[in-house]
Amino acid sequence: MFYRNPATAIEKSKKEKLRQANIEEACDKNLKASVHQYIAQFGYQADLSFNLVSLKSFQDMIDVTSADGPNLSAPNHEIRVSLLDKEVEYIEKLLKDHKLKWSKHGYSIMSNAWTE
């Protein structure tokens, strides 16, 4: 079943109970293996960290893309422009309260420089 709302798809996956797989689900094992292989190829080609698959945001992305089904198209130039602008705006909102505290308490900038 496909869900247009990402939050609905994520909630649905959290609420599902364990049960025996039916024949359609059993046949989906090949599809799942294929999808995982494409994800792995993407990660290898983009030189991404293997740890990205353990991120909550990665699982959220999988849940939302699978909920949209075959109608989902990949983002194009919008990933550089509008989507990046939206992410910067979101991060600025997160930092707003912190920036107010900086004038009172000071601040330090730290970075994790770990690479694989």
Rosetta blueprint (number, residue, H / E / L):
1 M L
2 F L
3 Y L
4 R L
5 N L
6 P H
7 A H
8 T H
9 A H
10 I H
11 E H
12 K H
13 S H
14 K H
15 K H
16 E L
17 K L
18 L L
19 R L
20 Q L
21 A L
22 N L
23 I H
24 E H
25 E H
26 A H
27 C H
28 D H
29 K H
30 N H
31 L H
32 K H
33 A H
34 S H
35 V H
36 H H
37 Q H
38 Y H
39 I H
40 A H
41 Q H
42 F H
43 G H
44 Y H
45 Q H
46 A L
47 D L
48 L L
49 S L
50 F H
51 N H
52 L H
53 V H
54 S H
55 L L
56 K H
57 S H
58 F H
59 Q H
60 D H
61 M H
62 I H
63 D H
64 V H
65 T H
66 S H
67 A H
68 D H
69 G H
70 P H
71 N H
72 L L
73 S L
74 A L
75 P L
76 N L
77 H H
78 E H
79 I H
80 R L
81 V L
82 S H
83 L H
84 L H
85 D H
86 K H
87 E H
88 V H
89 E H
90 Y H
91 I H
92 E H
93 K H
94 L H
95 L H
96 K H
97 D H
98 H H
99 K H
100 L H
101 K H
102 W H
103 S H
104 K H
105 H H
106 G L
107 Y L
108 S L
109 I L
110 M L
111 S L
112 N L
113 A L
114 W L
115 T L
116 E L
